[in-house]
Amino acid sequence: MDPILAVATELWWIAPAAGGAGAIGFGLRRRRDAVSGRRLGYDAARLELRQAQADARAAADAVRFARAELARVVADHAASRTDAGHVAAARRALRDAQLAAKAAHARVRACRARLVAERRALTGHGETPLERVRGRHDAVLARWMEYETDPAKILAFPAMSDGRQPATASFLSALQRARDLRPGGQGRPTPADFAAYRDAVEELERAFDAAERTARGDALPPDLPVMLRDAARTIVVRSTEVISRTGGVIGAWNARRRGD
């Protein structure tokens, strides 16, 4: 018998065994990540992507229906069976459906990007997704408590404690929602529960930043580019410094004149 064939005959079982061992190892690693909560962010992102894709399909169906409805109304108008108002309403409905479809497709792209990020995070050995979100939640609470406990900040920025201010009221509402959705110490949240809590914390961060900007008199548009916002702040700070220095020089000059 050919020696190579003889060796292959003796070792035929190695490849299936190696493949089985790899599959078992992958399964054990996946189960270990699930038990530790390390897959929670990935599973939530995958669930969100499936829902976003379903919403995008429904939005595309709505566009097709609105387009067909517009064609029907235009035909009826040509046959004098309806007026121009119905045509205008059908056109608006189609435009709204198209905008909704664009938003749905944009959400699909955002969910895909989040899924890629969460997949990469699976290879890390740091905090679990839930620990990271809790840390962000705690960071906002710590920043807010400075405005509640620091006497200097309480006097300087009273709007941060005034629920009548719209921005502060929005922040307090987001604060309540994040607290209600925060998972307790017992058990592990489902991917859907984790996604809801993560979204609540992200909204809390945005609401706190908006409330803080308003309280500090820095109510710049939130969609302004970061570099432009920083430049605007720098101009304001430097202008204030120039005014202060100018006031000091004028005051000293007046004092010298009075002395003369």
VEXDREN-2710 file (C-alpha; in Angstrom, 1 decimal):
% VEXDREN-2710
k/r/px/py/pz
1/MET/0.0/0.0/0.0
2/ASP/1.1/3.5/-0.7
3/PRO/2.7/4.9/2.5
4/ILE/0.9/8.2/2.2
5/LEU/-2.4/6.4/1.7
6/ALA/-1.6/4.2/4.7
7/VAL/-1.0/7.2/6.9
8/ALA/-4.2/8.9/5.7
9/THR/-6.1/5.7/6.5
10/GLU/-4.7/5.6/10.1
11/LEU/-5.3/9.3/10.8
12/TRP/-8.7/9.8/9.1
13/TRP/-10.3/10.6/12.4
14/ILE/-8.2/13.7/13.2
15/ALA/-9.9/16.2/10.9
16/PRO/-13.5/15.5/12.2
17/ALA/-12.2/15.4/15.8
18/ALA/-10.4/18.7/15.3
19/GLY/-13.5/20.3/13.8
20/GLY/-15.7/18.9/16.6
21/ALA/-13.3/20.3/19.2
22/GLY/-13.4/23.7/17.5
23/ALA/-17.2/23.7/17.5
24/ILE/-17.3/22.6/21.1
25/GLY/-14.7/25.3/22.0
26/PHE/-16.8/28.0/20.2
27/GLY/-19.9/26.8/21.9
28/LEU/-18.3/26.9/25.4
29/ARG/-16.9/30.4/24.7
30/ARG/-20.2/31.6/23.6
31/ARG/-21.9/30.2/26.6
32/ARG/-19.3/31.6/28.9
33/ASP/-19.8/35.1/27.3
34/ALA/-23.6/34.7/27.7
35/VAL/-23.2/33.8/31.4
36/SER/-20.8/36.6/32.1
37/GLY/-23.1/39.2/30.4
38/ARG/-20.4/40.0/27.8
39/ARG/-22.7/39.2/24.9
40/LEU/-25.5/41.4/26.2
41/GLY/-24.6/44.4/24.1
42/TYR/-24.1/42.2/21.0
43/ASP/-27.4/40.4/21.4
44/ALA/-29.2/43.7/22.0
45/ALA/-27.7/45.2/18.9
46/ARG/-28.6/42.2/16.8
47/LEU/-32.2/42.4/18.1
48/GLU/-32.4/46.1/17.2
49/LEU/-31.0/45.5/13.7
50/ARG/-33.7/42.9/13.0
51/GLN/-36.4/45.3/14.3
52/ALA/-34.9/48.1/12.2
53/GLN/-34.9/46.0/9.1
54/ALA/-38.5/45.0/9.7
55/ASP/-39.4/48.7/10.1
56/ALA/-37.5/49.6/6.9
57/ARG/-39.4/46.9/5.0
58/ALA/-42.7/48.3/6.3
59/ALA/-41.7/51.8/5.4
60/ALA/-40.8/50.7/1.9
61/ASP/-44.3/49.1/1.6
62/ALA/-45.9/52.3/2.8
63/VAL/-44.1/54.3/0.0
64/ARG/-45.3/51.9/-2.6
65/PHE/-48.9/52.1/-1.3
66/ALA/-48.7/55.9/-1.2
67/ARG/-47.3/56.1/-4.7
68/ALA/-50.1/53.9/-6.0
69/GLU/-52.7/55.9/-4.1
70/LEU/-51.3/59.1/-5.6
71/ALA/-51.6/57.6/-9.1
72/ARG/-55.3/56.6/-8.4
73/VAL/-56.1/60.1/-7.1
74/VAL/-54.5/61.8/-10.1
75/ALA/-56.5/59.6/-12.4
76/ASP/-59.7/60.4/-10.6
77/HIS/-58.9/64.1/-10.8
78/ALA/-58.3/63.8/-14.5
79/ALA/-61.7/62.2/-14.8
80/SER/-63.2/65.0/-12.7
81/ARG/-64.1/62.5/-9.9
82/THR/-62.1/64.4/-7.2
83/ASP/-60.7/67.8/-6.7
84/ALA/-57.2/69.2/-6.5
85/GLY/-57.2/69.1/-2.7
86/HIS/-57.2/65.3/-2.7
87/VAL/-54.3/65.3/-5.1
88/ALA/-52.3/67.7/-2.9
89/ALA/-53.1/65.5/0.2
90/ALA/-51.9/62.4/-1.7
91/ARG/-48.7/64.1/-2.7
92/ARG/-48.1/65.1/0.9
93/ALA/-48.8/61.5/2.1
94/LEU/-46.2/60.2/-0.4
95/ARG/-43.6/62.7/0.6
96/ASP/-44.1/61.9/4.3
97/ALA/-43.8/58.1/3.5
98/GLN/-40.6/58.7/1.6
99/LEU/-39.1/60.7/4.5
100/ALA/-40.1/58.0/6.9
101/ALA/-38.5/55.4/4.7
102/LYS/-35.3/57.4/4.6
103/ALA/-35.3/57.6/8.3
104/ALA/-35.9/53.9/8.6
105/HIS/-33.0/53.1/6.3
106/ALA/-30.8/55.4/8.2
107/ARG/-31.7/53.6/11.4
108/VAL/-30.7/50.3/9.8
109/ARG/-27.3/51.7/9.0
110/ALA/-26.9/53.0/12.5
111/CYS/-27.9/49.6/14.0
112/ARG/-25.4/47.8/11.7
113/ALA/-22.6/50.1/12.9
114/ARG/-23.6/49.4/16.5
115/LEU/-23.6/45.7/15.8
116/VAL/-20.1/45.9/14.4
117/ALA/-18.9/47.8/17.4
118/GLU/-20.4/45.4/19.8
119/ARG/-19.0/42.4/17.9
120/ARG/-15.5/43.9/18.3
121/ALA/-16.1/44.6/22.0
122/LEU/-16.6/40.8/22.5
123/THR/-12.9/40.3/22.1
124/GLY/-12.1/42.7/25.0
125/HIS/-11.6/41.7/28.6
126/GLY/-12.7/44.8/30.3
127/GLU/-16.1/45.7/31.7
128/THR/-19.3/44.1/30.5
129/PRO/-21.8/46.1/28.4
130/LEU/-24.1/46.5/31.4
131/GLU/-21.2/47.7/33.6
132/ARG/-20.2/50.3/31.0
133/VAL/-23.7/51.7/30.7
134/ARG/-24.1/51.8/34.5
135/GLY/-20.8/53.7/34.7
136/ARG/-22.0/56.3/32.2
137/HIS/-25.3/56.6/34.2
138/ASP/-23.3/57.1/37.4
139/ALA/-21.1/59.7/35.8
140/VAL/-24.1/61.8/34.9
141/LEU/-25.5/61.4/38.4
142/ALA/-22.1/62.5/39.9
143/ARG/-22.1/65.6/37.6
144/TRP/-25.6/66.5/38.5
145/MET/-25.0/66.1/42.3
146/GLU/-22.3/68.8/42.1
147/TYR/-25.1/71.2/41.2
148/GLU/-27.2/70.0/44.1
149/THR/-24.5/69.9/46.8
150/ASP/-21.9/72.5/45.9
151/PRO/-23.0/75.8/47.4
152/ALA/-21.0/77.8/44.8
153/LYS/-22.7/76.0/41.9
154/ILE/-26.1/76.2/43.6
155/LEU/-25.8/80.0/43.7
156/ALA/-24.2/80.4/40.3
157/PHE/-26.5/78.0/38.3
158/PRO/-29.9/77.9/40.1
159/ALA/-31.6/76.8/36.8
160/MET/-30.1/73.3/37.3
161/SER/-32.4/72.8/40.3
162/ASP/-35.4/74.6/38.8
163/GLY/-37.9/72.1/37.3
164/ARG/-39.8/75.0/35.8
165/GLN/-37.0/75.5/33.3
166/PRO/-37.8/73.4/30.1
167/ALA/-34.3/72.0/29.7
168/THR/-34.1/71.1/33.3
169/ALA/-37.5/69.5/33.2
170/SER/-36.5/67.4/30.3
171/PHE/-33.4/66.3/32.1
172/LEU/-35.4/65.4/35.2
173/SER/-37.8/63.4/33.1
174/ALA/-34.9/61.5/31.5
175/LEU/-33.3/61.0/34.9
176/GLN/-36.5/59.3/36.1
177/ARG/-36.8/57.1/33.0
178/ALA/-33.1/55.9/33.3
179/ARG/-33.6/55.2/37.0
180/ASP/-36.8/53.1/36.3
181/LEU/-35.1/51.1/33.6
182/ARG/-31.8/50.5/35.4
183/PRO/-31.5/46.8/36.0
184/GLY/-31.3/45.7/39.6
185/GLY/-28.6/43.6/41.2
186/GLN/-30.5/40.3/40.9
187/GLY/-30.5/38.4/37.7
188/ARG/-29.4/39.5/34.2
189/PRO/-31.5/41.7/32.0
190/THR/-32.8/40.5/28.6
191/PRO/-31.2/42.1/25.5
192/ALA/-34.4/44.1/25.0
193/ASP/-34.3/45.4/28.6
194/PHE/-30.6/46.3/28.2
195/ALA/-31.3/48.1/25.0
196/ALA/-34.0/50.2/26.6
197/TYR/-31.8/51.0/29.5
198/ARG/-28.8/51.9/27.3
199/ASP/-31.0/54.2/25.1
200/ALA/-32.4/55.9/28.3
201/VAL/-28.9/56.6/29.5
202/GLU/-27.9/58.0/26.1
203/GLU/-30.9/60.3/26.2
204/LEU/-30.1/61.2/29.8
205/GLU/-26.6/62.3/28.7
206/ARG/-28.0/64.5/26.0
207/ALA/-30.6/66.0/28.3
208/PHE/-28.0/66.8/31.0
209/ASP/-25.7/68.5/28.5
210/ALA/-28.6/70.6/27.1
211/ALA/-29.7/71.6/30.7
212/GLU/-26.1/72.4/31.6
213/ARG/-25.6/74.6/28.5
214/THR/-28.8/76.4/29.2
215/ALA/-28.0/77.0/32.9
216/ARG/-24.6/78.3/32.0
217/GLY/-26.0/80.6/29.4
218/ASP/-24.4/78.5/26.6
219/ALA/-27.5/77.7/24.7
220/LEU/-25.8/77.0/21.3
221/PRO/-27.6/74.8/18.8
222/PRO/-26.9/71.1/19.7
223/ASP/-26.3/70.2/16.0
224/LEU/-23.5/72.8/15.7
225/PRO/-20.2/71.1/14.9
226/VAL/-18.0/70.6/18.0
227/MET/-15.1/72.6/16.6
228/LEU/-17.5/75.5/15.8
229/ARG/-19.0/75.4/19.3
230/ASP/-15.5/75.4/20.9
231/ALA/-14.5/78.3/18.7
232/ALA/-17.6/80.2/19.7
233/ARG/-16.9/79.6/23.4
234/THR/-13.3/80.7/23.0
235/ILE/-14.5/84.0/21.4
236/VAL/-16.9/84.6/24.2
237/VAL/-14.3/83.9/26.9
238/ARG/-11.7/86.1/25.2
239/SER/-14.2/88.9/24.7
240/THR/-15.1/88.7/28.4
241/GLU/-11.4/88.8/29.4
242/VAL/-10.8/91.8/27.1
243/ILE/-13.8/93.7/28.5
244/SER/-12.6/92.9/32.1
245/ARG/-9.0/94.1/31.3
246/THR/-10.4/97.2/29.6
247/GLY/-12.6/98.0/32.5
248/GLY/-9.6/97.7/34.9
249/VAL/-7.5/100.0/32.8
250/ILE/-10.2/102.6/32.6
251/GLY/-10.8/102.4/36.3
252/ALA/-7.1/102.9/37.0
253/TRP/-6.9/105.9/34.6
254/ASN/-10.0/107.5/36.3
255/ALA/-8.4/106.9/39.7
256/ARG/-5.2/108.7/38.6
257/ARG/-7.2/111.6/37.2
258/ARG/-9.0/112.0/40.5
259/GLY/-5.7/111.9/42.3
260/ASP/-4.3/114.6/40.0
END
